[in-house]
């Protein structure tokens, strides 16, 4: 069994277009000894329009763009790439591999070529399973830095090589020795492309994370509903006049969902003649455990005073 680590660079990427200009790969044995490495450069048949992951312009590839015109277009190397990725003796890996698989899918469609068919793994997903944290996607540069791997960003073959070294570090740090052993340990199911359809990776860890996330969301939604049922029922019954007459309060979402504390606080506000709104731009007193966040900024921009939660608790509940 051998490992194929690959990375792709594109001249431009849009929703349904990805014009590939570089396909870099590193072929190793099961012990991560390099057998082959190559940067296959392609004529993208289009202009370069480069943006980063957030869609901002300014990304620069470490190539001379004019040189790409002398290279063959994707159909000329399609057979090589297909043989490399579809070889039954090869385990295919990348970093954020779903993106690169999608680029290949778009190019095969663009040139009316048969769909590729292979299974793939992802070092970014490997890292998430090791950390048991699926809430954020760490870039190759950050992972390489953490694991002591050096490389030139955005040169396809160098990214593929860095991906290989990151994978090696993850697997060996975990004591698994080989990718199959690592995959078995974390119950990871490979992603797949076939018939122009792409299936993402899955794992027991991701399944548990999603179940816990959904449970937490449901819990917060129920707390949110309970809080607003109380507000809607009792705000029109609030005291007329009182020390908080003319004051309109808004809590951060985190405070709203801390039932029964939030209900206790808003009851004290109503008892003193204050009002409550769910819109931070309409309040003149904003309550949260700390500063920051969109709600806080909207309230402050509208002229509201920020009052830390503990200050409100002290003023209302100990009076």
C-alpha positions as CSV (number, residue, x, y, z in Angstrom):
1,X,0.0,0.0,0.0
2,X,1.2,3.5,-0.9
3,X,0.0,7.0,0.1
4,X,-0.7,9.8,-2.4
5,X,-0.8,13.2,-1.0
6,X,-2.0,15.9,-3.4
7,X,-2.8,19.6,-3.5
8,X,-4.3,21.8,-6.2
9,X,-3.9,25.5,-7.1
10,X,-6.4,27.2,-9.3
11,X,-6.1,30.4,-11.5
12,X,-9.7,31.2,-10.4
13,X,-12.5,29.6,-8.4
14,X,-16.2,30.5,-8.7
15,X,-19.3,28.6,-7.7
16,X,-19.3,26.3,-10.7
17,X,-15.8,26.9,-12.1
18,X,-12.3,26.0,-10.9
19,X,-9.6,26.4,-13.5
20,X,-6.7,24.3,-12.2
21,X,-3.2,25.5,-12.9
22,X,-1.2,23.2,-10.7
23,X,-1.6,19.6,-9.4
24,X,1.1,18.7,-6.9
25,X,1.5,15.3,-5.5
26,X,3.9,13.2,-3.3
27,X,3.8,9.4,-3.4
28,X,5.2,7.6,-0.4
29,X,5.3,4.1,1.0
30,X,3.5,3.2,4.3
31,X,6.4,4.5,6.3
32,X,6.2,7.9,4.6
33,X,9.4,7.5,2.6
34,X,9.0,9.6,-0.5
35,X,9.0,7.7,-3.8
36,X,7.9,10.4,-6.1
37,X,7.0,14.1,-6.0
38,X,6.0,16.4,-8.8
39,X,4.3,19.7,-9.6
40,X,2.2,19.1,-12.7
41,X,1.6,22.6,-14.1
42,X,-1.4,23.3,-16.4
43,X,-2.7,25.9,-18.7
44,X,-5.9,27.0,-16.9
45,X,-7.3,28.4,-20.2
46,X,-8.4,31.6,-18.4
47,X,-7.2,34.6,-16.5
48,X,-5.9,34.5,-12.9
49,X,-8.3,35.9,-10.4
50,X,-7.0,34.9,-6.9
51,X,-8.8,35.3,-3.6
52,X,-8.2,33.9,-0.2
53,X,-10.7,31.7,1.7
54,X,-12.7,34.8,2.7
55,X,-13.0,36.0,-0.9
56,X,-10.5,38.8,-0.5
57,X,-8.2,39.6,-3.4
58,X,-4.4,39.6,-3.0
59,X,-3.5,36.0,-2.8
60,X,-0.2,35.4,-4.8
61,X,1.0,32.0,-6.0
62,X,4.8,31.4,-6.1
63,X,4.8,30.9,-9.9
64,X,5.3,33.1,-13.0
65,X,1.7,33.4,-14.3
66,X,2.8,33.9,-17.9
67,X,4.6,30.5,-17.9
68,X,1.3,28.6,-17.6
69,X,0.5,29.4,-21.2
70,X,3.2,27.0,-22.4
71,X,1.8,24.0,-20.4
72,X,-0.9,21.6,-21.5
73,X,-4.5,22.0,-20.5
74,X,-6.2,19.7,-18.0
75,X,-7.4,17.0,-20.5
76,X,-3.8,16.3,-21.4
77,X,-2.9,15.2,-17.9
78,X,-6.3,13.8,-16.9
79,X,-5.2,10.2,-17.5
80,X,-2.1,10.6,-15.3
81,X,-4.1,12.1,-12.5
82,X,-6.8,9.5,-12.8
83,X,-4.3,6.6,-12.7
84,X,-2.7,8.1,-9.6
85,X,-5.9,8.7,-7.7
86,X,-7.8,5.6,-8.8
87,X,-5.0,3.1,-8.2
88,X,-6.4,0.4,-5.9
89,X,-3.0,0.3,-4.1
90,X,-3.0,4.0,-3.3
91,X,-4.5,5.7,-0.2
92,X,-5.4,9.3,-1.3
93,X,-4.9,12.1,1.2
94,X,-4.9,15.9,1.2
95,X,-5.6,18.9,3.4
96,X,-9.2,20.3,3.3
97,X,-9.4,17.6,0.6
98,X,-13.1,18.2,-0.1
99,X,-12.2,21.5,-1.8
100,X,-9.6,19.9,-4.1
101,X,-11.8,17.0,-5.0
102,X,-14.5,19.5,-5.9
103,X,-12.0,21.4,-8.2
104,X,-11.2,18.1,-10.0
105,X,-14.9,17.4,-10.3
106,X,-15.6,20.9,-11.8
107,X,-12.7,20.5,-14.3
108,X,-13.8,17.0,-15.5
109,X,-17.3,18.5,-16.1
110,X,-15.8,21.6,-17.8
111,X,-14.0,19.4,-20.3
112,X,-16.7,16.7,-20.5
113,X,-14.4,14.0,-19.1
114,X,-15.6,10.9,-17.2
115,X,-16.0,11.4,-13.5
116,X,-13.2,10.4,-11.3
117,X,-13.9,7.6,-8.8
118,X,-11.7,7.3,-5.7
119,X,-11.8,7.4,-1.9
120,X,-9.9,10.1,0.0
121,X,-8.9,11.2,3.5
122,X,-8.1,14.6,5.0
123,X,-5.4,15.6,7.4
124,X,-7.5,18.6,8.6
125,X,-10.2,16.1,9.5
126,X,-7.6,13.8,11.1
127,X,-6.5,16.7,13.3
128,X,-10.1,17.5,14.4
129,X,-10.6,13.9,15.5
130,X,-7.3,13.9,17.5
131,X,-8.3,17.2,19.2
132,X,-12.0,16.2,19.5
133,X,-12.8,19.7,18.2
134,X,-14.9,20.0,15.1
135,X,-15.9,23.6,15.7
136,X,-13.1,25.2,13.6
137,X,-11.0,24.2,10.6
138,X,-7.3,24.8,11.1
139,X,-5.2,25.8,8.0
140,X,-2.3,23.8,6.8
141,X,0.1,26.6,7.8
142,X,-1.1,26.6,11.4
143,X,-0.9,22.8,11.6
144,X,2.5,22.7,10.0
145,X,3.8,25.3,12.5
146,X,2.4,23.4,15.5
147,X,3.9,20.2,14.3
148,X,7.3,21.7,13.2
149,X,6.8,21.3,9.4
150,X,8.3,23.9,7.1
151,X,7.0,24.5,3.5
152,X,6.4,27.2,0.8
153,X,2.7,28.1,0.9
154,X,0.6,27.7,-2.3
155,X,3.2,25.8,-4.3
156,X,1.1,22.7,-5.0
157,X,3.8,20.1,-4.6
158,X,5.2,21.8,-1.4
159,X,1.7,21.9,0.1
160,X,1.3,18.2,-0.7
161,X,4.7,17.5,0.9
162,X,3.8,19.5,4.0
163,X,0.5,17.7,4.1
164,X,2.4,14.4,4.1
165,X,4.7,15.5,6.9
166,X,1.7,16.8,8.9
167,X,0.0,13.4,8.4
168,X,3.1,11.6,9.4
169,X,3.4,13.7,12.6
170,X,-0.2,13.1,13.5
171,X,-0.1,9.4,12.9
172,X,3.2,8.8,14.7
173,X,2.4,11.1,17.6
174,X,-0.7,9.0,18.1
175,X,1.3,5.8,18.1
176,X,-0.7,4.4,15.1
177,X,2.3,4.1,12.7
178,X,0.2,3.8,9.6
179,X,-2.8,5.7,8.1
180,X,-5.0,2.5,8.1
181,X,-4.3,2.0,11.8
182,X,-5.0,5.7,12.6
183,X,-8.3,5.6,10.6
184,X,-9.4,2.4,12.4
185,X,-8.5,3.9,15.8
186,X,-10.7,7.0,15.2
187,X,-13.4,5.1,13.3
188,X,-13.0,7.5,10.3
189,X,-14.9,6.7,7.1
190,X,-13.2,8.0,3.9
191,X,-14.8,10.5,1.6
192,X,-15.6,9.5,-1.9
193,X,-16.2,10.8,-5.4
194,X,-18.1,8.8,-8.1
195,X,-20.5,9.8,-10.8
196,X,-19.7,13.5,-10.2
197,X,-21.1,13.1,-6.7
198,X,-18.9,13.8,-3.7
199,X,-19.4,12.3,-0.2
200,X,-17.5,14.0,2.7
201,X,-15.6,12.1,5.4
202,X,-17.3,11.0,8.5
203,X,-16.2,9.6,11.9
204,X,-17.6,8.5,15.2
205,X,-16.1,11.6,16.8
206,X,-17.9,13.9,14.4
207,X,-21.2,12.0,14.9
208,X,-20.9,12.5,18.7
209,X,-19.9,16.1,18.3
210,X,-22.9,16.8,16.1
211,X,-25.3,15.0,18.5
212,X,-24.0,17.1,21.4
213,X,-24.1,20.3,19.4
214,X,-27.7,19.6,18.4
215,X,-28.7,18.8,22.0
216,X,-27.1,22.0,23.2
217,X,-28.9,24.0,20.5
218,X,-32.2,22.5,21.5
219,X,-31.5,23.2,25.1
220,X,-30.7,26.9,24.3
221,X,-33.8,27.2,22.1
222,X,-36.1,25.9,24.8
223,X,-34.5,28.4,27.3
224,X,-34.9,31.2,24.8
225,X,-38.6,30.3,24.3
226,X,-39.2,30.1,28.1
227,X,-37.6,33.5,28.7
228,X,-39.7,35.3,26.0
229,X,-42.9,33.6,27.0
230,X,-42.4,35.3,30.4
231,X,-41.5,38.6,28.8
232,X,-44.5,38.6,26.5
233,X,-46.8,37.6,29.3
234,X,-45.7,40.1,32.0
235,X,-44.3,43.2,30.3
236,X,-47.7,44.8,29.9
237,X,-48.4,44.1,33.6
238,X,-45.2,45.9,34.7
239,X,-45.4,48.6,37.4
240,X,-46.1,52.1,36.2
241,X,-43.5,54.5,37.4
242,X,-40.7,53.3,39.7
243,X,-36.9,53.7,39.7
244,X,-36.5,52.1,36.3
245,X,-39.3,54.0,34.4
246,X,-38.0,55.1,31.0
247,X,-35.3,52.4,31.0
248,X,-35.4,49.8,28.2
249,X,-33.2,46.8,28.8
250,X,-31.7,44.2,26.5
251,X,-29.7,41.1,27.6
252,X,-27.1,39.3,25.6
253,X,-28.4,35.9,24.3
254,X,-26.2,34.1,26.8
255,X,-27.9,35.9,29.7
256,X,-31.4,35.4,28.2
257,X,-30.8,31.7,28.0
258,X,-29.7,31.5,31.7
259,X,-33.2,30.7,32.9
260,X,-34.3,31.1,35.7
261,X,-31.7,33.9,36.4
262,X,-32.9,35.9,33.3
263,X,-36.5,35.5,34.3
264,X,-35.7,36.6,37.9
265,X,-33.9,39.7,36.6
266,X,-36.5,40.8,34.1
267,X,-39.2,40.3,36.7
268,X,-37.3,42.7,39.0
269,X,-37.0,45.2,36.1
270,X,-40.7,45.0,35.4
271,X,-41.4,45.5,39.1
272,X,-39.4,48.7,39.0
273,X,-41.1,50.1,35.9
274,X,-38.5,49.1,33.3
275,X,-39.1,47.6,29.9
276,X,-37.4,44.8,27.9
277,X,-36.6,44.5,24.2
278,X,-35.1,41.8,22.1
279,X,-33.6,44.4,19.8
280,X,-30.3,45.8,21.1
281,X,-30.6,48.9,18.9
282,X,-33.8,49.8,20.7
283,X,-32.5,49.6,24.3
284,X,-30.8,52.2,26.5
285,X,-29.3,49.6,28.9
286,X,-27.4,46.6,27.6
287,X,-26.7,43.7,30.0
288,X,-24.0,41.0,29.4
289,X,-21.2,39.2,31.3
290,X,-18.6,41.1,29.2
291,X,-18.1,43.5,26.3
292,X,-18.0,42.3,22.7
293,X,-20.1,40.6,20.1
294,X,-22.6,41.9,17.5
295,X,-25.4,42.5,20.0
296,X,-23.1,44.5,22.3
297,X,-21.9,46.6,19.4
298,X,-25.4,47.3,18.1
299,X,-26.5,48.4,21.5
300,X,-23.5,50.7,22.1
301,X,-23.7,52.2,18.6
302,X,-27.3,53.1,19.4
303,X,-26.2,54.9,22.5
304,X,-27.1,52.3,25.1
305,X,-25.2,52.1,28.4
306,X,-23.3,48.8,29.1
307,X,-23.9,47.4,32.5
308,X,-22.1,44.2,33.5
309,X,-24.5,41.4,34.6
310,X,-23.0,41.2,38.1
311,X,-23.8,44.9,38.6
312,X,-27.4,44.5,37.6
313,X,-27.7,41.4,39.9
314,X,-26.3,43.4,42.8
315,X,-28.6,46.4,42.2
316,X,-31.9,44.5,41.5
317,X,-31.7,41.3,43.5
318,X,-30.0,42.6,46.7
319,X,-32.3,45.7,47.0
